[in-house]
Amino acid sequence: MNAEITTLPIGQQVSLPGHFDVPVVLEAARPLGKGFECRVRLPDGTLEETVLSAEEAAALAGASSSAEAKTPLANADQLRLLVESARIRLAYTHDRHFAVSMSGIRTLPHQIEAVYIKMLPQPRLRFLLADDPGSGKTIMAGLLIKELKLREAIERVLILCPSPLTIQWQDEMLRWFGESFDMIFSAVDQQQLTNPWQRSNQVIASIDYAKQDDVRERVWQQRWDLVIIDEAHKCSAYTKSSSGRGDEVAKTKRYQLAEHLTAQPAGHVVLLTATPHHGDDDRFAHFIRLLDPDLFPEPHRVGAKAGEIRRDILRLGPDCPWALRRLKEDLRDMEGRRLFPDRHAHTIAFRLNRDEYDLYKAVTAYINEFLPQASGRKKQSVALIRTVLQRRLASSTLAIFESIRRRLEKQQALLTELEDLPPAQRARRLAQLQGRLTDAEQDEDDLDEAERDHLTD
């Protein structure tokens, strides 16, 4: 009987039909009459005991020996691929700049410092990257995403940026880092049967689309491992004085969106901006609270003390774990040479010829007559249209000609439509047109070319 114990597949996974409905590991066996008492371990780790008859033990021993005889050798090519995949998956432990090696980008010292010294070592990242324009903040964000993914630290990534920059973000993430992002906007979102914010693990969206009341709830419902907000200074809030009550905080919808996303306890957050401070200390105090509302106090509650605390924290400079700002004058290449030459601003005067001056006066008169300064809900819409037309006038004669031509055609078509409508429907149509206002939080830089055309038409 003892000789038969040695033939049992002790320590191996076996099937015992009639005893267990799942494969088990045979831990030990001892003779019991003509059979064996066996101790096995279930897939969930628990130990169980069962008794096998002599016939069952013989069948088990025979099945084990025949299985060993039939076990094929591993395919050499597949084994090599398995080893190679494990090597790549763990490569970051041997190459600290593995994402740089994979992307092929010629990185600069300030980019290495931001990603590998400031951001990557932090277990819970809340960071404001406020370098001057041209420093490559998009590249730094891409390196961070790649390194965190190689470490399997993140899976779901959300990038919010102004509408004109969405395609640029999507293109650079794919071109330099091989990371494919789904771009979600109104047309895509409304045509989907499933929730694209839930289905897609890597999303790029306009912050002005994501902030809308019927959209932001679906954005907030998702758990994002990393949230990156470009041009983050546009998420603004300010202290509003109130008579009879204490001071209150007025928050834009952009700020409300960012505040809810950064409040997630487990996710990483990176705010990108070249202009974090516009000279308004109150707005900056609210903005910096997006990083950590427990660390940075509310300015309307503690007054000047909030500024002292904030300055003490940010004064840490190179040792500050929450923010990093380098000016163009500070940036160097690998050889220590400055990346940007000194900047010298000069005002260059020029004279308009008679035709150009007449065009300038005619367009200005048209704007002042048909788009006068407005107040109330229309103020922002009118101001935005005036700005777009004036910039196109300064751009080229063709640009302003096309804008005025399209506006004339649209107005003529609208006039014909209104003339054909009965009085009641005409009144409803006019009310509908008057209710079409632009987003009060948007500037011209937040609009892409198609949106500018639609606005001026």
C-alpha positions as CSV (number, residue, x, y, z in Angstrom):
1,M,0.0,0.0,0.0
2,N,2.9,2.4,0.8
3,A,4.3,1.8,-2.6
4,E,1.1,3.1,-4.1
5,I,1.4,6.4,-2.1
6,T,4.6,7.3,-3.9
7,T,2.7,7.1,-7.2
8,L,0.0,9.6,-6.2
9,P,0.6,13.1,-7.7
10,I,1.3,14.8,-4.4
11,G,1.7,18.6,-4.8
12,Q,0.0,18.6,-8.2
13,Q,-3.3,19.9,-9.4
14,V,-5.8,17.0,-10.0
15,S,-9.4,16.5,-10.8
16,L,-11.5,14.4,-8.4
17,P,-15.0,14.0,-9.9
18,G,-17.6,12.9,-7.4
19,H,-15.6,14.6,-4.6
20,F,-15.0,18.2,-5.9
21,D,-16.4,20.1,-8.9
22,V,-13.3,22.1,-9.4
23,P,-9.6,21.2,-9.8
24,V,-7.7,20.8,-6.5
25,V,-4.1,20.5,-5.3
26,L,-3.3,17.1,-3.6
27,E,-1.4,18.2,-0.5
28,A,-1.0,14.8,1.3
29,A,-2.4,11.2,1.5
30,R,-2.3,8.4,4.0
31,P,-3.5,4.8,3.8
32,L,-7.0,4.2,5.3
33,G,-8.1,0.6,5.0
34,K,-8.0,-0.3,1.3
35,G,-8.2,3.3,0.2
36,F,-6.5,6.6,1.1
37,E,-7.5,9.7,3.2
38,C,-6.4,12.7,1.1
39,R,-6.0,16.4,2.1
40,V,-6.5,18.8,-0.8
41,R,-6.4,22.6,-1.2
42,L,-9.3,24.3,-3.1
43,P,-8.7,27.2,-5.5
44,D,-9.7,29.7,-2.8
45,G,-7.0,28.4,-0.5
46,T,-9.1,26.4,2.0
47,L,-8.1,22.9,3.0
48,E,-10.5,19.9,2.7
49,E,-10.3,16.2,3.3
50,T,-11.8,13.3,1.3
51,V,-11.4,9.5,1.1
52,L,-10.5,7.8,-2.2
53,S,-11.1,4.1,-2.8
54,A,-8.3,1.9,-4.0
55,E,-9.8,2.0,-7.6
56,E,-10.0,5.8,-7.5
57,A,-6.4,6.0,-6.2
58,A,-5.1,3.7,-9.0
59,A,-7.0,5.7,-11.6
60,L,-5.5,8.9,-10.2
61,A,-2.0,7.5,-10.2
62,G,-2.4,6.2,-13.8
63,A,-3.8,9.4,-15.0
64,S,-0.9,11.3,-13.5
65,S,1.8,9.2,-15.1
66,S,0.1,9.2,-18.5
67,A,-0.3,13.0,-18.3
68,E,3.4,13.4,-17.5
69,A,4.3,11.2,-20.5
70,K,2.1,13.3,-22.8
71,T,3.2,16.7,-21.5
72,P,4.6,18.6,-24.6
73,L,7.7,20.8,-24.5
74,A,7.1,24.5,-24.5
75,N,7.3,26.3,-27.8
76,A,10.7,28.0,-27.9
77,D,9.4,31.1,-29.8
78,Q,6.5,31.6,-27.5
79,L,8.7,31.2,-24.5
80,R,11.1,33.8,-25.9
81,L,8.1,36.2,-26.4
82,L,7.0,35.6,-22.8
83,V,10.4,36.4,-21.5
84,E,10.7,39.5,-23.7
85,S,7.3,40.8,-22.6
86,A,8.3,40.4,-18.9
87,R,11.6,42.2,-19.6
88,I,9.8,45.1,-21.3
89,R,7.2,45.2,-18.5
90,L,9.9,45.5,-15.8
91,A,12.3,47.6,-17.9
92,Y,11.6,50.8,-15.9
93,T,13.2,49.2,-12.9
94,H,16.6,49.2,-14.8
95,D,16.2,52.2,-17.0
96,R,14.9,55.3,-15.1
97,H,14.1,57.1,-18.3
98,F,12.5,54.2,-20.1
99,A,9.7,56.3,-21.6
100,V,12.3,58.6,-23.1
101,S,14.0,55.7,-24.7
102,M,10.7,54.3,-26.1
103,S,9.5,57.7,-27.5
104,G,12.8,58.7,-29.2
105,I,12.3,62.3,-28.0
106,R,15.4,64.4,-27.4
107,T,14.4,65.6,-24.0
108,L,15.8,68.6,-22.3
109,P,17.1,68.9,-18.7
110,H,14.1,70.8,-17.4
111,Q,11.8,68.2,-18.8
112,I,13.7,65.4,-17.1
113,E,13.7,67.3,-13.8
114,A,9.9,67.9,-13.9
115,V,8.9,64.3,-14.7
116,Y,11.5,62.1,-13.0
117,I,12.5,64.3,-10.0
118,K,9.4,66.3,-9.2
119,M,6.3,64.3,-10.3
120,L,7.1,60.6,-10.8
121,P,8.3,59.8,-7.2
122,Q,5.2,61.2,-5.6
123,P,2.7,58.4,-4.5
124,R,-0.3,60.8,-4.8
125,L,0.4,63.5,-7.3
126,R,-1.1,67.0,-7.0
127,F,1.1,69.2,-9.2
128,L,1.0,72.6,-10.9
129,L,3.4,72.8,-13.8
130,A,3.7,76.5,-14.7
131,D,6.7,76.8,-17.0
132,D,6.8,79.5,-19.6
133,P,5.4,78.9,-23.1
134,G,7.6,76.8,-25.3
135,S,9.0,74.6,-22.5
136,G,7.2,71.5,-23.8
137,K,4.6,71.0,-21.1
138,T,2.7,68.6,-23.5
139,I,5.8,66.5,-23.8
140,M,6.3,66.4,-20.1
141,A,2.7,65.3,-19.6
142,G,3.2,62.5,-22.2
143,L,6.3,61.3,-20.5
144,L,4.5,61.2,-17.2
145,I,1.6,59.2,-18.7
146,K,3.9,56.7,-20.3
147,E,6.0,56.1,-17.2
148,L,3.0,55.7,-15.0
149,K,1.5,53.2,-17.5
150,L,4.7,51.2,-17.6
151,R,4.6,50.9,-13.9
152,E,0.9,49.8,-14.1
153,A,0.1,52.7,-11.8
154,I,-2.7,54.1,-14.0
155,E,-5.2,52.9,-16.5
156,R,-7.8,55.6,-17.0
157,V,-6.6,59.0,-18.2
158,L,-8.6,62.2,-18.8
159,I,-7.1,65.2,-20.5
160,L,-9.1,68.5,-20.6
161,C,-8.0,71.4,-22.7
162,P,-9.4,74.3,-24.7
163,S,-11.3,73.2,-27.9
164,P,-8.6,74.3,-30.4
165,L,-6.0,72.2,-28.7
166,T,-7.8,68.8,-28.6
167,I,-6.5,67.6,-31.9
168,Q,-3.0,68.7,-31.1
169,W,-3.1,66.8,-27.8
170,Q,-4.4,63.7,-29.5
171,D,-1.8,63.9,-32.3
172,E,1.2,64.4,-30.0
173,M,0.2,61.6,-27.6
174,L,0.0,59.1,-30.5
175,R,3.0,60.4,-32.5
176,W,5.5,60.6,-29.7
177,F,4.3,58.1,-27.1
178,G,2.1,55.6,-29.1
179,E,-0.8,56.4,-26.8
180,S,-4.2,56.4,-28.5
181,F,-6.8,58.7,-27.0
182,D,-10.5,59.0,-27.8
183,M,-11.7,62.5,-28.4
184,I,-15.2,63.1,-27.1
185,F,-17.2,66.1,-28.3
186,S,-20.9,66.8,-28.8
187,A,-21.4,64.9,-32.1
188,V,-19.7,61.8,-30.9
189,D,-21.3,61.9,-27.4
190,Q,-24.9,62.2,-28.7
191,Q,-24.6,59.4,-31.3
192,Q,-23.3,56.7,-28.9
193,L,-25.6,54.1,-27.5
194,T,-23.2,53.5,-24.7
195,N,-21.5,56.0,-22.4
196,P,-18.2,56.9,-24.1
197,W,-16.8,58.4,-20.9
198,Q,-17.2,55.0,-19.3
199,R,-16.2,52.9,-22.3
200,S,-12.9,54.8,-23.1
201,N,-9.9,54.5,-20.8
202,Q,-8.0,57.4,-22.4
203,V,-10.1,60.5,-23.2
204,I,-9.4,64.0,-24.5
205,A,-12.2,66.5,-24.3
206,S,-12.8,70.2,-24.5
207,I,-13.1,71.6,-20.9
208,D,-16.0,73.8,-22.1
209,Y,-17.9,70.7,-23.4
210,A,-17.1,68.6,-20.3
211,K,-18.4,71.4,-17.9
212,Q,-21.9,71.4,-19.4
213,D,-24.6,70.4,-16.9
214,D,-25.8,67.4,-18.9
215,V,-22.2,66.2,-19.5
216,R,-20.2,66.8,-16.4
217,E,-22.3,64.4,-14.3
218,R,-21.2,61.5,-16.5
219,V,-17.6,62.7,-16.3
220,W,-17.8,62.8,-12.5
221,Q,-19.3,59.3,-12.3
222,Q,-16.1,57.8,-13.7
223,R,-13.0,57.0,-11.6
224,W,-10.0,58.6,-13.4
225,D,-6.5,57.5,-12.4
226,L,-4.9,60.6,-13.9
227,V,-6.5,64.0,-14.7
228,I,-4.5,66.5,-16.8
229,I,-6.0,70.0,-17.3
230,D,-4.3,72.2,-19.8
231,E,-4.6,76.0,-19.6
232,A,-5.8,75.3,-16.1
233,H,-5.8,79.0,-15.1
234,K,-9.1,79.3,-17.0
235,C,-10.7,77.4,-14.1
236,S,-11.3,80.5,-12.0
237,A,-13.1,81.4,-8.9
238,Y,-13.2,84.6,-6.8
239,T,-14.5,86.0,-3.5
240,K,-17.8,87.8,-3.9
241,S,-18.7,90.3,-1.2
242,S,-22.3,90.1,0.0
243,S,-24.1,92.7,2.1
244,G,-25.9,91.2,5.1
245,R,-24.1,87.9,4.8
246,G,-20.5,86.7,4.8
247,D,-18.3,86.7,1.8
248,E,-19.1,83.9,-0.7
249,V,-17.1,82.2,-3.5
250,A,-18.3,82.6,-7.1
251,K,-17.1,79.6,-9.1
252,T,-17.2,79.2,-12.9
253,K,-18.4,76.0,-14.3
254,R,-14.8,75.2,-15.4
255,Y,-13.7,75.6,-11.7
256,Q,-16.6,73.4,-10.5
257,L,-15.7,70.7,-13.0
258,A,-12.0,70.7,-11.9
259,E,-12.8,71.0,-8.2
260,H,-14.9,67.8,-8.4
261,L,-12.3,65.9,-10.4
262,T,-9.4,66.9,-8.1
263,A,-11.4,65.9,-5.0
264,Q,-11.1,62.2,-5.9
265,P,-8.8,60.7,-3.2
266,A,-6.9,58.2,-5.2
267,G,-6.3,59.9,-8.6
268,H,-3.3,61.9,-9.7
269,V,-3.9,65.5,-10.9
270,V,-1.6,67.7,-13.0
271,L,-2.5,71.3,-13.8
272,L,-0.7,72.9,-16.8
273,T,-0.5,76.7,-17.3
274,A,2.0,79.3,-18.4
275,T,0.1,82.1,-16.6
276,P,-0.9,80.8,-13.1
277,H,-1.1,84.3,-11.6
278,H,-2.8,87.3,-13.4
279,G,-2.0,89.8,-10.6
280,D,-5.3,88.9,-8.8
281,D,-4.2,87.4,-5.5
282,D,-7.7,86.3,-4.6
283,R,-8.3,84.4,-7.8
284,F,-4.9,82.7,-7.5
285,A,-5.7,81.7,-3.9
286,H,-8.8,79.9,-5.1
287,F,-7.0,78.4,-8.1
288,I,-4.2,76.9,-6.0
289,R,-6.8,75.2,-3.8
290,L,-7.5,72.8,-6.7
291,L,-4.2,71.1,-5.7
292,D,-5.1,70.5,-2.0
293,P,-8.0,72.3,-0.3
294,D,-6.9,71.0,3.1
295,L,-3.4,72.6,2.7
296,F,-4.3,75.9,1.0
297,P,-6.9,77.8,3.0
298,E,-9.8,79.8,1.7
299,P,-8.8,83.5,1.4
300,H,-12.3,84.8,2.3
301,R,-12.2,82.9,5.6
302,V,-8.7,83.6,7.0
303,G,-7.9,86.8,5.2
304,A,-4.2,87.8,4.9
305,K,-3.2,84.6,6.8
306,A,-4.1,82.6,3.7
307,G,-1.6,84.5,1.6
308,E,1.2,84.0,4.2
309,I,0.6,80.3,4.3
310,R,0.5,80.0,0.5
311,R,3.7,82.0,0.1
312,D,5.5,79.9,2.7
313,I,4.6,76.7,0.9
314,L,5.4,77.9,-2.6
315,R,8.6,79.6,-1.3
316,L,10.1,76.2,-0.9
317,G,11.3,76.5,-4.5
318,P,13.1,73.4,-5.7
319,D,11.9,71.5,-2.6
320,C,8.2,72.3,-3.2
321,P,6.2,69.1,-4.1
322,W,3.2,71.0,-5.4
323,A,4.4,73.4,-8.0
324,L,7.2,74.1,-10.5
325,R,7.8,77.2,-12.5
326,R,10.7,78.0,-14.8
327,L,11.0,81.1,-17.0
328,K,12.5,81.0,-20.5
329,E,15.6,82.6,-19.2
330,D,16.2,79.6,-16.9
331,L,15.9,76.9,-19.6
332,R,19.1,75.2,-20.9
333,D,20.0,72.4,-23.3
334,M,22.2,69.5,-22.5
335,E,25.3,71.6,-23.1
336,G,24.2,74.3,-20.8
337,R,23.3,76.8,-23.5
338,R,20.2,78.9,-23.2
339,L,17.2,77.6,-25.2
340,F,15.7,81.1,-25.8
341,P,17.6,84.3,-26.6
342,D,16.9,87.5,-24.7
343,R,13.5,89.1,-25.6
344,H,13.4,92.8,-26.6
345,A,10.1,94.4,-27.3
346,H,9.9,97.2,-29.9
347,T,6.8,99.1,-31.1
348,I,6.9,99.3,-34.9
349,A,4.8,102.1,-36.4
350,F,3.3,101.8,-39.9
351,R,0.9,103.8,-42.0
352,L,-2.2,102.6,-43.7
353,N,-2.8,103.6,-47.3
354,R,-6.0,105.3,-48.3
355,D,-7.8,102.0,-49.3
356,E,-6.8,100.3,-46.1
357,Y,-7.8,103.2,-44.0
358,D,-11.2,103.5,-45.7
359,L,-11.8,99.7,-45.1
360,Y,-10.8,100.1,-41.5
361,K,-13.2,103.0,-41.0
362,A,-16.1,101.2,-42.8
363,V,-15.7,97.9,-40.8
364,T,-15.4,99.8,-37.5
365,A,-18.6,101.8,-38.4
366,Y,-20.4,98.6,-39.3
367,I,-19.4,97.0,-36.0
368,N,-20.4,100.1,-34.0
369,E,-23.8,100.3,-35.8
370,F,-24.9,96.7,-35.9
371,L,-22.9,95.3,-32.9
372,P,-23.0,98.1,-30.3
373,Q,-21.8,97.5,-26.8
374,A,-24.4,95.5,-24.9
375,S,-25.2,94.8,-21.3
376,G,-26.7,91.9,-19.4
377,R,-26.7,88.4,-20.8
378,K,-25.7,89.6,-24.3
379,K,-22.6,91.5,-23.2
380,Q,-20.2,88.6,-23.6
381,S,-21.6,87.4,-26.9
382,V,-21.4,90.9,-28.5
383,A,-17.9,91.5,-27.1
384,L,-16.7,88.2,-28.5
385,I,-18.1,88.9,-32.0
386,R,-16.6,92.3,-32.0
387,T,-13.2,90.9,-31.1
388,V,-13.2,88.2,-33.8
389,L,-14.2,90.7,-36.5
390,Q,-11.6,93.3,-35.4
391,R,-8.9,90.6,-35.4
392,R,-9.8,89.4,-38.8
393,L,-9.8,93.0,-40.0
394,A,-6.2,93.3,-38.7
395,S,-5.3,89.9,-40.2
396,S,-6.0,90.4,-43.9
397,T,-8.5,91.9,-46.3
398,L,-9.5,88.4,-47.4
399,A,-10.3,87.3,-43.9
400,I,-12.6,90.2,-43.1
401,F,-14.2,90.0,-46.6
402,E,-15.1,86.3,-46.2
403,S,-16.5,87.0,-42.7
404,I,-18.7,89.9,-43.8
405,R,-19.8,88.0,-47.0
406,R,-20.9,84.9,-45.0
407,R,-22.6,87.2,-42.4
408,L,-24.5,88.9,-45.2
409,E,-25.6,85.6,-46.8
410,K,-26.7,84.3,-43.5
411,Q,-28.7,87.4,-42.7
412,Q,-30.4,87.4,-46.1
413,A,-31.4,83.7,-45.7
414,L,-32.7,84.5,-42.3
415,L,-34.8,87.5,-43.5
416,T,-36.3,85.3,-46.3
417,E,-37.2,82.6,-43.7
418,L,-38.8,85.1,-41.4
419,E,-40.9,86.7,-44.2
420,D,-42.3,83.3,-45.1
421,L,-43.4,82.5,-41.5
422,P,-46.8,83.4,-40.0
423,P,-46.6,86.1,-37.3
424,A,-46.9,83.7,-34.4
425,Q,-44.1,81.4,-35.7
426,R,-42.0,84.4,-36.6
427,A,-42.2,85.7,-33.0
428,R,-41.1,82.2,-31.7
429,R,-38.3,82.1,-34.2
430,L,-37.0,85.5,-33.2
431,A,-37.2,84.5,-29.6
432,Q,-35.2,81.4,-30.3
433,L,-32.5,83.4,-32.1
434,Q,-32.3,86.0,-29.3
435,G,-31.8,83.2,-26.8
436,R,-28.7,81.8,-28.6
437,L,-26.0,83.2,-26.5
438,T,-22.3,82.2,-26.3
439,D,-20.7,80.8,-23.2
440,A,-19.9,83.7,-20.9
441,E,-16.7,82.0,-19.7
442,Q,-15.2,81.7,-23.2
443,D,-12.6,84.0,-24.8
444,E,-11.7,84.1,-28.4
445,D,-8.7,81.8,-27.8
446,D,-11.1,79.1,-26.5
447,L,-12.9,78.9,-29.9
448,D,-11.6,76.9,-32.9
449,E,-11.9,78.3,-36.4
450,A,-15.3,76.7,-37.1
451,E,-16.7,78.1,-33.9
452,R,-15.4,81.6,-34.8
453,D,-17.1,81.4,-38.2
454,H,-20.4,80.3,-36.6
455,L,-20.2,83.1,-34.1
456,T,-19.6,85.9,-36.8
457,D,-22.2,84.4,-39.1
